[in-house]
Amino acid sequence: MRGYFWTSHQGGGPYHLYFNDTLRGVLPYHPQAPQCGDTGLENKSLYLLLSSGTHTITVKDSQGKIVLQEKYIFEKNSNRFSLSVSINTPGGRNQHVISGDCSIEELSF
């Protein structure tokens, strides 16, 4: 699955996204949600290719403090998939939009 991540949270940034404890880049800010199929979606969000399995997504502020942590369980077989997300950080939340093999997730903290 193609995963695209962004935030509408301002202040205290930049925020860095870690995928399974590996830094993947700066979490982009946007005032409105990008959409699957948008031209330049990769420039409006942080792209990750999500494979089947259990993953940890962590967002840290510029001082290295964890502001959001999620546990992803993504399973894909044949033409079906399931995605379960649990947030392990008080005050953290997310919003998903899934279309086909495209998942756009707003991370809020």
URVEN-V992755 format. One line per field, one symbol per residue. ss: DSSP state (@ for helix, = for strand, . for the rest). psi: psi as a letter, one per 40 degrees, with the letter a starting at -180 (. if undefined). Layout:
# URVEN-V992755
ss->???
psi->???
This chain:
# URVEN-V992755
ss->.======........====..=====..=...........@@@@.====...========.....============..========.....=======..=======.
psi->ihhhiiiehiieiihhhhhfehheahhihidihiihehhfddeeihhhhhiiahihhhhiaeeehhehhihhhhhhibeiiihhhhhehheiiihihhhbfhhhhhhi.
